[in-house]
């Protein structure tokens, strides 16, 4: 028997599911494609949903949120895939991890409070607890102990002098390969750039100064307050972002004038000739719009 999408059918679903449908739709003539605006049929759900009469019957008059949940459940059942919630609960039971106040639906990003084997507390996401077996369900103190054990296993028991020698060797190789700069070199380079003393480098210690240390200063052109790393100052000078962008455009124009004699490369003679040649090949005219 074919379904007849009319007011009688709608009233039947209203009684069965205790639906709340808008009064404007109930008074109109209905067909299978007519839009219905109704409250979700799931208990304690106040979401209002719009869909056609036929689709709303297929989805049992549920909102978009509950429709997507049912789809995910069907996918998991068809492919025999376990949800993250079930995986997490199995993992906790296997490794005997104590977690306080477990929620109903656990996601990868949900933060959970737990108790370590030593009695300390931790607050981590569910994904980190599963990913890292050794340090996942551990407090910060236990994590440090595990990390120190691993370093001793890899590097062995070494004296402080031997460790300092290794660090000095790595520093020398970095300076030779130019992967990093010495502290004094950074200080001297900044002094050469900062002739008007806008950064006030006297307040900073040359030994503790690195490429990633942030320094406050003022822009050379607009005298605006700026705060940036040493590496940025060495690359673009002591300028704010707007002024540095303007300086970049001026530099680009000057290089184009020196190379091609024009501010923009598209206006050069070579590029104009190439344009004409390509348009003649493709369209048979010097310009494609002619």
C-alpha positions in Angstrom: 0.0 0.0 0.0 1.2 3.4 -0.9 1.4 6.0 1.8 -0.9 9.0 1.4 0.9 12.1 2.8 -2.0 14.1 4.3 -3.1 15.6 7.5 -4.5 12.3 8.8 -1.0 10.7 8.6 0.6 13.6 10.3 -2.0 13.6 13.1 -1.3 9.9 13.6 2.5 10.5 14.1 1.6 13.4 16.4 -0.3 11.1 18.7 2.3 8.3 18.6 5.4 10.4 19.1 3.9 13.4 21.0 5.1 15.8 18.2 4.9 19.6 18.3 4.4 20.8 14.7 3.8 24.4 13.7 0.1 25.4 13.3 0.7 27.1 9.9 1.7 23.8 8.3 -1.1 21.7 9.8 -3.8 23.8 8.2 -2.3 23.6 4.7 -2.7 20.8 2.1 0.1 18.3 2.5 2.1 16.2 0.1 5.4 14.3 0.4 7.6 17.3 -0.5 5.9 19.8 1.8 8.2 21.2 4.4 7.5 20.5 8.1 8.9 22.4 11.0 8.7 20.3 14.2 10.3 19.7 17.6 12.6 16.6 17.9 10.9 13.4 18.9 13.7 12.4 21.2 13.1 12.9 24.9 14.7 16.0 26.6 15.7 17.4 23.1 14.3 20.9 22.3 15.9 21.2 18.8 13.6 22.4 16.0 14.2 20.8 12.6 12.9 21.5 9.1 12.6 18.8 6.4 10.2 17.3 3.9 7.3 15.1 5.0 8.8 12.0 3.5 12.3 12.5 5.0 10.9 13.3 8.4 9.1 10.0 8.4 12.2 8.2 7.3 14.2 9.8 10.1 11.5 9.2 12.7 11.0 13.0 13.2 14.4 13.5 14.7 16.7 16.6 14.6 19.9 16.8 12.6 22.1 16.0 15.6 20.3 12.7 16.4 20.2 11.7 12.8 24.0 12.0 12.5 24.4 9.9 15.7 22.2 7.1 14.3 24.2 7.2 11.0 27.5 6.8 12.9 26.1 3.9 14.9 24.9 2.1 11.7 28.4 2.6 10.1 30.1 1.1 13.2 27.7 -1.9 13.2 28.1 -2.6 9.5 31.9 -2.5 9.5 32.3 -4.0 13.0 34.3 -0.9 14.1 34.5 0.0 17.7 33.8 3.6 18.7 36.4 5.5 20.6 34.2 5.4 23.7 34.3 1.6 23.8 38.0 1.5 23.0 38.8 3.8 25.9 36.7 1.8 28.3 38.4 -1.4 27.3 41.8 0.2 27.7 41.0 1.4 31.2 39.8 -2.0 32.3 42.9 -3.7 30.8 45.5 -1.4 32.4 43.5 -0.8 35.6 43.5 3.0 35.3 41.5 5.0 37.8 39.5 7.9 36.4 37.2 10.2 38.4 33.7 10.9 37.1 33.7 9.3 33.6 31.2 11.0 31.2 28.8 9.1 29.0 30.2 9.9 25.6 34.0 10.1 25.6 35.7 11.8 22.6 39.4 12.1 21.8 39.5 15.7 23.0 37.6 15.2 26.3 39.8 16.1 29.3 39.7 13.6 32.2 40.9 13.7 35.8 42.6 10.6 37.0 44.8 9.1 39.8 48.3 7.9 39.2 49.8 4.7 40.7 51.8 6.9 43.1 48.6 8.6 44.3 49.1 11.9 42.4 46.5 13.4 40.1 46.6 14.1 36.4 44.4 16.0 34.0 44.8 14.8 30.4 42.8 14.2 27.2 41.5 10.7 26.4 43.7 10.5 23.3 47.0 11.1 25.2 46.1 8.4 27.8 45.7 5.8 25.0 48.6 7.0 22.8 51.3 7.0 25.4 51.3 3.8 27.4 54.2 4.7 29.7 53.4 8.3 30.4 49.7 8.6 29.5 48.0 7.9 32.8 50.8 9.3 35.0 51.3 12.6 37.0 54.0 15.2 36.1 56.4 13.9 38.8 56.2 10.3 37.5 56.6 11.5 33.9 59.9 13.3 34.8 61.2 10.1 36.5 60.5 8.1 33.4 62.1 10.7 31.1 65.3 10.7 33.3 65.5 6.9 33.2 65.3 7.0 29.4 68.1 9.6 29.2 70.3 7.5 31.5 69.7 4.4 29.3 70.6 6.2 26.1 73.5 8.4 27.3 74.6 6.4 30.3 76.1 7.7 33.6 78.2 10.7 32.6 79.8 13.4 34.7 78.9 17.1 34.4 82.2 17.9 32.6 81.4 15.3 29.9 77.9 16.7 29.4 79.3 20.3 29.1 81.9 19.1 26.6 79.1 17.5 24.5 77.1 20.7 24.6 80.1 22.8 23.5 80.8 20.5 20.6 77.2 20.7 19.4 77.4 24.5 19.7 80.6 24.6 17.6 79.1 22.4 14.9 76.0 24.7 14.8 78.2 27.8 14.4 80.2 26.1 11.7 77.2 25.0 9.7 75.6 28.5 10.3 72.4 26.8 11.8 72.5 29.2 14.8 74.3 32.4 15.8 76.4 33.1 18.9 74.9 35.3 21.6 77.5 38.1 21.1 77.1 38.1 17.3 73.4 38.7 17.7 74.1 41.6 20.1 76.7 43.2 17.8 74.5 42.9 14.7 71.6 44.5 16.5 73.9 47.4 17.6 75.0 48.0 14.0 71.3 48.2 12.9 70.1 50.2 15.9 72.1 53.4 15.4 69.5 55.7 17.0 69.2 53.4 20.0 65.4 52.7 19.6 65.6 49.2 21.1 67.6 50.3 24.2 69.9 47.3 24.1 71.7 48.5 27.3 68.9 47.0 29.4 69.6 43.5 27.9 72.5 41.2 28.7 74.5 40.2 25.7 75.2 36.7 27.0 71.4 35.8 27.5 70.4 37.4 24.1 69.3 34.8 21.5 67.5 35.0 18.1 64.1 34.1 19.7 64.3 36.7 22.6 61.6 39.4 22.3 62.7 43.0 22.6 60.5 46.1 22.9 61.3 49.2 20.8 60.0 51.9 18.5 59.6 52.0 14.7 62.2 54.1 12.8 59.7 55.6 10.4 56.4 56.0 12.3 57.8 55.7 15.9 55.1 53.2 16.9 55.7 50.8 19.8 56.7 47.4 18.7 57.6 44.1 20.3 59.3 41.4 18.2 62.1 38.7 18.2 65.8 39.5 17.4 65.6 37.4 14.2 62.8 39.5 12.9 64.7 42.7 13.6 67.8 41.3 11.8 65.7 40.3 8.7 63.5 43.4 8.2 65.1 46.0 10.4 63.6 47.9 13.3 60.3 48.7 11.7 56.6 47.9 12.4 54.8 45.4 10.0 53.1 48.1 8.0 56.4 50.1 7.4 58.3 46.9 6.7 55.7 45.9 4.0 56.1 49.4 2.4 59.9 49.0 2.5 59.6 45.6 0.8 57.5 47.1 -2.0 60.0 49.9 -2.5 62.9 47.4 -2.6 61.0 45.3 -5.1 60.4 48.3 -7.4 64.1 49.4 -7.2 65.3 45.9 -8.2 62.9 45.8 -11.1 64.1 49.3 -12.2 67.8 48.2 -12.0 67.1 44.9 -13.9 64.3 45.8 -16.4 64.0 49.6 -16.2 60.4 49.4 -15.1 58.7 49.3 -11.6 56.6 46.3 -12.6 57.9 43.4 -14.7 54.7 43.1 -16.6 55.3 46.6 -18.1 58.7 45.6 -19.5 59.3 45.3 -23.3 60.2 41.5 -23.1 56.9 40.6 -21.3 54.8 42.7 -23.7 56.4 41.0 -26.7 55.8 37.5 -25.1 52.1 38.4 -24.4 51.6 39.4 -28.0 53.3 36.2 -29.3 51.2 33.9 -27.1 47.9 35.7 -28.0 48.8 35.4 -31.7 49.4 31.6 -31.3 46.2 31.0 -29.3 43.7 33.5 -30.7 45.3 34.9 -33.9 45.3 38.5 -32.5 47.7 40.6 -30.5 45.1 40.8 -27.7 42.6 38.1 -26.9 39.7 40.6 -26.4 40.0 42.1 -29.9 
